[in-house]
Amino acid sequence: MGKSKDKSLDEILSRSVAEKILLVEKIWDDIKDSSIGEEPTIEEAKFLKKRLAEYKQNPTKVKDWQDVKASYLNKK
């Protein structure tokens, strides 16, 4: 990495955990938005079908992202 990239990474790593999580969410949203329309691989499709079947067998055994995130942030 170049010096400017190292400086940017150091700046990111010096942020609080909450700020890092928000940054990761923004990056994830950007990746998600840029990959719209791509077909899943065979392995991904199999994984998704398996996860959907597991969910249908026990739909109450899940947590949504907001609950997971709040739980993590409240532990601090």
C-alpha positions as CSV (number, residue, x, y, z in Angstrom):
1,M,0.0,0.0,0.0
2,G,1.1,3.6,-0.6
3,K,1.5,6.1,2.1
4,S,-1.8,7.8,1.5
5,K,-3.6,4.4,1.7
6,D,-1.8,3.6,4.9
7,K,-2.8,6.9,6.3
8,S,-6.5,6.4,5.4
9,L,-6.5,2.9,6.9
10,D,-4.9,4.2,10.1
11,E,-7.6,6.9,10.3
12,I,-10.3,4.2,9.9
13,L,-8.7,1.9,12.5
14,S,-8.5,4.8,15.0
15,R,-12.2,5.3,15.0
16,S,-14.6,3.9,17.6
17,V,-16.2,0.5,17.1
18,A,-19.6,2.1,16.5
19,E,-18.1,4.3,13.8
20,K,-16.3,1.3,12.2
21,I,-19.6,-0.6,12.1
22,L,-21.4,2.3,10.4
23,L,-18.6,2.5,7.9
24,V,-18.8,-1.3,7.2
25,E,-22.5,-0.9,6.7
26,K,-22.0,1.8,4.1
27,I,-19.4,-0.3,2.3
28,W,-21.7,-3.3,2.4
29,D,-24.6,-1.2,1.0
30,D,-22.3,0.0,-1.8
31,I,-21.2,-3.5,-2.6
32,K,-24.8,-4.8,-2.5
33,D,-26.0,-1.9,-4.8
34,S,-23.2,-2.6,-7.3
35,S,-23.9,-6.3,-7.5
36,I,-27.7,-6.0,-8.3
37,G,-28.6,-8.3,-11.2
38,E,-25.8,-10.8,-10.7
39,E,-26.9,-14.4,-10.6
40,P,-25.8,-16.4,-7.6
41,T,-23.3,-19.2,-8.2
42,I,-24.5,-22.8,-7.9
43,E,-22.9,-23.1,-4.5
44,E,-24.6,-19.8,-3.3
45,A,-28.0,-21.0,-4.6
46,K,-27.6,-24.3,-2.7
47,F,-26.6,-22.4,0.5
48,L,-29.6,-20.1,0.2
49,K,-32.0,-23.0,-0.4
50,K,-30.6,-24.7,2.7
51,R,-30.9,-21.6,4.8
52,L,-34.5,-21.0,3.6
53,A,-35.4,-24.6,4.4
54,E,-33.9,-24.2,7.9
55,Y,-35.9,-21.0,8.4
56,K,-39.1,-22.6,7.3
57,Q,-38.6,-25.4,9.8
58,N,-38.0,-22.9,12.7
59,P,-38.9,-19.4,11.8
60,T,-38.7,-18.1,15.4
61,K,-35.0,-19.0,15.6
62,V,-33.8,-15.9,13.9
63,K,-32.7,-12.3,14.8
64,D,-32.9,-9.4,12.5
65,W,-29.9,-7.2,11.9
66,Q,-31.2,-4.3,14.0
67,D,-31.5,-6.6,17.1
68,V,-28.0,-8.0,16.6
69,K,-26.5,-4.6,16.1
70,A,-28.3,-3.1,19.2
71,S,-27.2,-6.1,21.3
72,Y,-23.6,-5.6,20.3
73,L,-23.6,-1.9,20.8
74,N,-25.2,-2.2,24.2
75,K,-22.5,-4.5,25.5
76,K,-20.0,-1.7,25.3
